[in-house]
Amino acid sequence: MSLSTETFTDICIANTYPEKSQPLSKQLNLSICSESNIEQWLDWVNDKKDSTLKLALCSKKQGPVSIDFLSGKKAHRRQFGGGKGQPLVRAMGQLEQGVPKIIDATAGMGGDSYVLASLGFKVQMIERSPIVAALLNDALTRAIQSLDADLPAELQESIQNLSLVNANSADYLLNNQPDVDVIYMDPMYPEKKKKAAAKKEMQALQQLVGPDLDSEKLLEAALKTAKYRVVVKRPKGADPVYCALNNIQPSSNISSPNTRYDIYVIKALKASGQL
């Protein structure tokens, strides 16, 4: 996976493992840490239960944040998240020849992508933050390296269903015109002042990448690219993402207690002349 050369002046890479930090420094165009007053840095960590080194985003304000597709929260969500009946999965729809191919255009920490991959969907994750993409790539690489081990067949299939691109999603969709059935969007929104404290992963992501300010552009690119449908995750009660292209509105939606999935059916939009 090629990574963007964007520079982050407030993040560095710890030199704990030079054989790992030096190549990543070149990939991400980040300096190696030489001072102790840095607020955020990347390092490789492990824990008492698992000696495997994981790339993590570290901070003085909270513990290290890494991604793991084989254990922890993602594994729990795969097992107990509701299977094919959960709203996220139902929103993806069903094609006559099987489940649709999906692009997760706002991959983030990969949670939704992994749930879909574990249920048989081929999912291409697109993440524009080079640092978040590096965390995803590290998790994906570790998972792929585990395929030779005695992993259950369903876990092996889940990992093989995932791929990753580090790019601006709107530009990638318009420039590459990938062959994809469903494009999924989960834009990050500005924090509400009275909102309860976010989970550790989300806090790290919010601090690193901030809110998505170009969701309208991404939605338009997705509508021009997807063959079957576009699905946009929204907080329950929030307005749909505005679409400058004929002010297109969702064809339908699926709701859960705190979330709504707005569904844009491409065939219907083309039939009505909106696309």
C-alpha positions, 0 to 999 in steps of 0.5 A, a space after each residue: 500500500 502506498 501512503 500519502 506524503 502529507 506531513 504532520 508536524 505535531 506527530 512523530 515516530 518513536 525509535 523504539 524499534 529502528 528496523 520498523 520506525 525508519 521505513 515508516 518515517 520515510 513512508 509517512 514523511 514523519 520525523 523520528 522522535 527526539 524530544 519528550 514534549 510531543 503530544 502524539 506519536 506512533 510506536 509499536 506496543 504489545 500487552 500481557 495477553 499478546 506479545 505481538 507488536 502492534 503499531 499504535 497512536 500514543 498520547 500523553 492524554 490516553 493509552 495507545 490506540 491500535 487496530 486488531 481484526 482478530 481479537 478485542 472489540 472487532 472480534 466481539 462485534 463480529 460474534 455478537 453484533 447481530 449478524 445479517 439482521 443488523 441495520 448496517 448489513 441490511 442497508 447494503 442490500 442483496 443482489 441476485 448473484 449474491 452480496 454486493 461488492 462494497 467500498 467503505 469510503 470513510 474507513 476510519 478504524 475499520 470497524 464497519 468494514 470488518 463486520 461486513 467482511 466477516 459476513 461475506 462482503 468484499 470490502 475495499 477500505 479507503 482512508 485518506 489519513 496516512 496515519 490512520 491508514 498506516 494503523 489499518 495496514 499494520 492490522 491487516 498485515 498482522 492478520 494476513 500473516 496469521 492466515 497460515 496459523 490455525 485460524 478458523 475458516 470464517 476468520 480467514 475468509 473475513 481477512 481475505 475479504 478486506 483490502 485497503 487504499 490510502 486516498 481521498 475518497 472523492 478523488 479516488 472514485 472520480 478518477 478511478 471509477 472502480 467497479 463497485 456495487 455499494 459505496 458506504 459513507 460514515 462521515 465524522 461530524 463536529 463534536 457537540 459541546 454537551 455530548 458524552 465523552 467519546 470512546 478512546 478510539 473515536 477520541 484519537 480519530 477525532 483529534 487526528 483527522 477532525 470532522 469531515 467537511 467535504 461530505 457533500 462532495 463525497 456523496 456526489 462522487 459516490 452517486 456517480 460511481 456506485 452501480 447499486 446503491 450508496 449508504 450514508 450513516 447518520 445520527 438519528 434525527 440529523 438531516 441527510 447529507 446535502 447533495 448539490 446534484 439535483 438536491 438528491 434525497 435518500 430513497 429510503 432509510 433503515 434506523 436503529 436506536 441511535 443511528 440512521 442509514 440513508 439509502 440512495 438506490 441508483 436504479 431509481 435515481 436514474 429512472 427518475 432522471 436525477 442521475 
